[in-house]
Amino acid sequence: MKHRIVFQLDILAHDTEKSPYVDGLMQLFGCTVEQIRGIASETLYVLLHDFSYFNISTIDRFFQQVLRNFTREIGLQGSFEIEMDNDFVTASAIDRMYSELSDVDQKGLLNWLIHYAEERIESGNWWSLGNRSERKDDLRELAGELSKETYKLFRNEILSQIKDKSVLDDYLKEMRRIRVEFESLLRKLGEAAMAVLERYGLSPDDFKGKGRSWIQYLKKIVDGKVEPPTQTFRANVGNRDGWFLKKEIPACIDSLYEELNPVLQEMVNCFGEPYVRYNTAVQSSKYIYALGILVDIDRRIEEYEKEHNVLLLSDTAGILNAVINENDAPFIYEKIGTRVNHFMIDEFQDTSRMQWGNFKLLLLEGLSQGADSLIVGDVKQSIYRWRNGDWGILNGLNDRIEHFPIKVKTLATNRRSETNVIRFNNQIFTAAVNYLNEVYKKQLGKDCDDLQK
């Protein structure tokens, strides 16, 4: 990349008319060939005489360079190496975990692994403990969550909360209590409602709709199924006029309504806040063993890093995020021994939240000193979600960053692709936007602002 820049600057400085960029630069900046030649010559002179400060790097490499100046703060030796192979380190950590399962103090972990395997099998998912050569090892698949920012953002809190394995056991007991109490209450209400019907010599088939009546829902509840009531069921609670056909209204309708409706109303109320708590208990219980196992793998990865004096490439953004959040930009520049005023970040649509958080502080420092920066990206080309890339960051940069205004420039000319490819892409994305907007509008009754951008 450096060679390409110097090569093109040299053409602009010494053989300007032959540069493929000269016409575009003249049109963009409204200047003459002589002016372009003069600026290019001056730029090339400054760049070549201070070449060590001319730096182009990936975001990961930039973070590594910064991180090496904070080794004392993060507890690393200055000679640490960056480990690129996450899979190898993860497999080593899991191997160590397996080898320690026979230890007395690892009985809790062994139970978690057994419960996790049983849950996977009962839910119809595959379960495999493969060797290093197999990619289908379930724990290695699970350990992939450790590299995701959704885990890294809360890593310290998770590790501190789950130091003692009994914490998860206590949590599971509480979640089980919530589930059992909710299911028991719902079943009792269903049985109470059916008892009222039996007392009056009625069954759900006697209501409007017969075998498909809204009150057939009670049978599901009595059978132990936990399903939210249908809209029809909700509409008939408190509305006795909809319970029976006019010609089939029983003589006991008044007393039936007075006894049955409060029970039905209580059932509906169960599916408010109590159901949210119940659902939380059900869902979190499914993954709590996985969380406990993840924490154990994470700790063993940390042990591996310390023993071998390495740092996983995937960890650099998270560690630097913690360092940067505790300091200001001048201190960071002081530590790394240089200062960057202008940033040009390419492929910005593939930047992650942590990466943006790390860069944002430095970029804002430059803006506060009157130094502009350039961000280049296209949300339609986002391909790195598997590496935590978040196109929503670019899509959310509208008119300002903090209190600094943003000048948005859309490039209307594609110089990379053939005409047919460009035409196809324009048509497919226009059709996709229109379709998705119609779906959004049908469900929420308004246009989707994000799709209009």
N, C-alpha and C positions, 0 to 999 in steps of 0.2 A: 504493500500500500504506500509506504514512504517513497519507493522508487517511482511509482506511477505519478505521485504528486509532484516530485522534483522534476520528472521528465516533462510533464505538461507545463510546469512553470518555466522550464528552460525554453520550450517552444514559444510560449507567449512572450518571453523576454527577448529572444534573439531571432525568431522567425515567425512573428506574430500572425501574418496572413495565412500561414499554413495550419494554425491551430483550429481544431474542430469546434472550439468553444468561443472563438472571438466574436462571431456574429451574435450569439446569444448574450454574451457579456455586454456588448455594445447596446443591444436592445434593452437589456435589463437595467443597466446603470446609466444609459444615455451618454456614453462617453465615446471618444475617438480611439482609433487604433494606437495613436501615439500615447495617449493617456494609459491605455491598457498595458502597452509595452513598458512604460515607465514604472507603473505600480508593480507589474510582474517582476521587473528587474530588481526593484527595491526589496520586494518580499523574498525573492530567491537569495539575494545577498544576505539579508538578516537571518534567514533560515540556515544557510550553509555555514555562516560564521558563529552560529549558536546551536549547532545541530543536536547536541546532547539534550537540549530542552524540547526538541521536536519529537513528540511521543504519540504513537497511535497504538491502542491496546484494546483488548476485550474488557468487558466490565469485570469479569472474574479476575483477570490478571491485574487490573488496577486495584481491586480490593485486596489482592494478595500483597501487593507492594505496600499499600497502606498498613495492612495488618502486621507486617514484619516490624513496623516501628512501634507496635503496641504489645510486643511479646511479654514484657514485664507485667503490664496491666491485666493480661488475659492468662497469665501463669504458664506461658510456653517458653522453652529454651530458644535462644536466637537462631539455632541451627536447624529448626524444625523443617520438615519436608512436606510438600503438599501431596496428598494421596488422591489419585484420580479414580482408582478402582473401588468404588463403593461396595460393589458386590463381594469382592474378596474380603474386605474388612468385615462386612456384615456376616459373611459365611464363617469367618474366624471367630467372631463374637458368639454366634449361635453354636458353633462346635464346642466352645468353652462352656456355654450354658448347659449343653447336653452332658458334657463330661462331669459336671458338678451336681447333676440331679440326684446322685446317690448320697450326697452329703446330707447330714441330719438337718442342717439349717436351711436346706432347699426343699423341704417337704411341701411348703406352701406353694412354691413355684411348680412343683410336680403336679399338685392338685389342680392348679390353674390350667396347665397344659392338658390334663385329662378332661376337665370340664369344657375347655375350648374345643377340643377334638370332638367331644360328644355333641356339643351345640352345632358344630359344622355339619356333622353327619345327620343329626335329626332334622336340620333345616334343608337337607338335600344337597348341600355343597360338598365338593370333594375335599379330601383331607390327605395330605401326603407329607411324609418326612423324608425328603430326598437327600442324596449326597451332593457334594459340591458340583458335580458335573451335571446335575439335573436342575432345570429352571423351575420345576413345579413344586419345589419345597414350599409348603404353605407358610412357614415362618419367615422365609426369605421374602415371600410375597408380602406378608404382613409388615415386615421391617421396612418396606419401601415407604411406609407412611412417615418414617422418621425424617426423611429428606424433604417432606412437604412443609411449606411455611405455616400451614394451619396448625401443625404440631410445634414447630420451632418457636412460634410467637408465644406459646404458653408453656414451653418446655420447663423453665425453671420452677414455675408454680406446680406443674405436674410432679416433677421429681421431688419437690419438698413435701408435697401432700402425701406421696405414696412411698415414703421411706420405710414405713412399717406395713408389711403385707396384711396385717389385721385390719388396716383402714379400709381396704377394699372388701374384706369379708363383712365388716360392719355395714358398709354401704350396701352390699348385696342383700343383707338381712333387712335393711330398711326399705329397699326397693321391693323386696318380696312381700313385706308387710303391706305396703301401699297397694300392690297388685291384688293380694288376697282380700283385703278389706273392700276394695272397689268392686271386685267380681262378686263377693258375697252379698254386698248391699244391693247390687243390681239384680242378682238372682232372687233375693228376698222380695224385692219390689215386684218382680215379674210374678212370683208365686202368689204374692198378696193380691195382685190384680186378677190373676186367674181364679183365686179363691172367691173374690167378689162376684165374678161372672157365674161360678158354679152355684153360689148361694142364691142367685136369682134365676137359676136354671137356664143360663145362656152359655154360648160358646162363641169364639171368634167368627165362626161361620154364619152367625145370626146377624152380623153387622153388615152395613152397606159394602158390597163387593164380594160378599160370601167368602169363598176360598182364597180370594185375593184381596180381602179387606185390609185396611191399614193396621188393624189391631192384631193381625196374624203375627206381627212383630213380637208379641209377648211370648210366643212359643220359642222363638230363637233365644230370648233372654233366659227363659226357664231352662233351656237346654245348655246354658252356660256360654253362649256366644256373646261376645262383646262387640256390638256394632252400633254406631250412632243411629238414632231414629231417623226415618225418612222425613222428607218435607211434608208429606201427606199426614204422617203420624203427628208431627208437630202442629200442623194446621188444625187437626181435630181435637187436640187437647185444649179444653176451654170452649169448644164449639160443639155442643151436643146436637145441634141441628144437623150436623153432617154424619152422625153416628149410624142412623138407620134410614131406610127408605120411609117415606111418609106413611105408606100403607102398612108398614111393618113395625112402627114404633110401639114398644111394649108399654104396658100400663105402669110399670115400675120405673119409667125413665127418670123421674125426679130423684127418687132415692138412689137409683143406680148411679146417676151422675154425681150426686153428692158424695158417694163412697168411692167411686172409681176415679173420677177426675183428679183428686189430690194425689193419688198414687201415680197416675200417669204424668202429672206435672213434676213430681219428684224425680221420676225417671228421666224426663227431659233435662231437669236441672243437673242431673249427674253428668251430663255431657257438656257441661261448661268447664269451669276451672278444675273440678275433680277429674274429668277425663283427660285434661292436659297433663295433670300430675301422673295419672295412670299411664298414659302413653309414654311420658318421659321415663317412668320406671321400667316399662316393658322394653323400650328401645335401648336405654342405657345398660340394662341388664344383659342384653345380647352382646354388648361390646366391652363390658367391664373386664372380662378375663383377657381379652385381646389387649386392652390398655395395660394391664398388669404385666403381661408378657413383653409388650413393647418397652416398658420402662426397664425391665431386666436386660433386654437386648441393648438398649441405649446405654446403660451403665457399663456393660461389657465392651461396647464400642469405645466408650470414653477411656476405659482401662487400656485397651489396645493402643489408642492414640498416645497415651502417656508413656507406655512401655516402649513404643517404637519411635517416639518423638515425631509423630506425623499429625497432620490436620487434614481432614476430609475436605475436598474442594467444595462439597455441598454445604459445609458448615461455615465457610468464610463470611458469607453475607449476614448470617444470623449473629455471629460473634461481633462482627464490625458494627452491626446495628445497635447492639448493646453498648459498645464503646462510644459510638458517635452520639447516641441519645444522652449520654452522661457528660458530654463536653460540647464546646462551641467550635466553630470553624477555625478561628485563629489558632487555637491550641492544637487542632489536628494538623494544620499546615506547619506549625512549629515542630511538631513531632516528625513529620515526614520530610522536613527540610526543604520544602519547595512550596510554591503557591500557584494555584491554577485559577485564572480569572475567567477564561472563556471555555465552555464545554460544548462539544458537538457530539450528541448521542444519536447514533444511527440504529435502525431496527428497534425503535422504542416500543413498538407494540408487543415485543417479547420480554420487556422488562418486568421483573417481579415487584411485589409490594415492598419487600425488604430492600431490594436493590434501589428502588426509587427513594425509599426513606433515607438510605445512605447518601445518595447523590443529592437529594433535595437540599440538605443543609448547606453543602458546598456550593451548589448552584445559586441558592438564595444569597449567600455571602457575596458572590460575584455580582449579582444583580444589584445588591445594596451599594456596591462600589461603582455602579454605572457600567459594568461590563456585561454585554449581551451574550447569550448562549443560544445554541441551535439544537432543536430536537426534530428528528426525522423519523417518520414511521407511517404505517398504513394498517389500520385495524383488520382489514380484510386479508392481510398476509400473516396474521398471528398463527404460529405453528408450534410454539413452545409451552403450551399449557402443562405438559408433562414435567417441565422444569420450572413450574410456578409462574410462567409468563402470564401477565394479566393485561389484555388489550383494553380493559376498562379504564386503566390509568390514562392512556392516551385519549380515549374517547371522552374522558371527564375533564380534560384540559380545554376549557372553552375560551374565556376571555382574560383570565389572570391566574397566576400562581401566587398564593397569599395575596399581597396587595400590589404585586407587580403585573402590569398589563402584558398580555400575550398578543403578538401579531401572527395570525394564522394565514398561511399561504398554501393553497391547494395547487399541486402540479397537474395541469390539465393535459399534458403531453406525455405519453408513454414511449420511451425510446428503446425499450428492450424487446417488445413483442410484436408479432405480425398483426396486421389490421384485423384479421378474422378472429384472432384470440382476444384482442381488446374488445371487439364488438360483442363477442359471446359473453365475456365477463360482465360487461356493462348491462347486457340484457338479463343475465341470470341473477345478478345482484339487485337490479331494479325490481324484477319479479319477486324475488325473495323478500325484499323489504315490504312491498305492497301486500303480499300474502300474510306475512307475520303481523303487519300492522292491522289487517282485517281481523285476524285471530284475537289480537290484543284488544281491539276496539269492541269486538263482540262480547268479550268477557268483562271488560272494565268500562265500556261505554265512552271511551275517549281515545285519541290517537296516542301512540307511543312516542314521546319526545326523543328518546335515545335513537330510535330508528330513523328519525327525520334528520339527524345530524349528518 
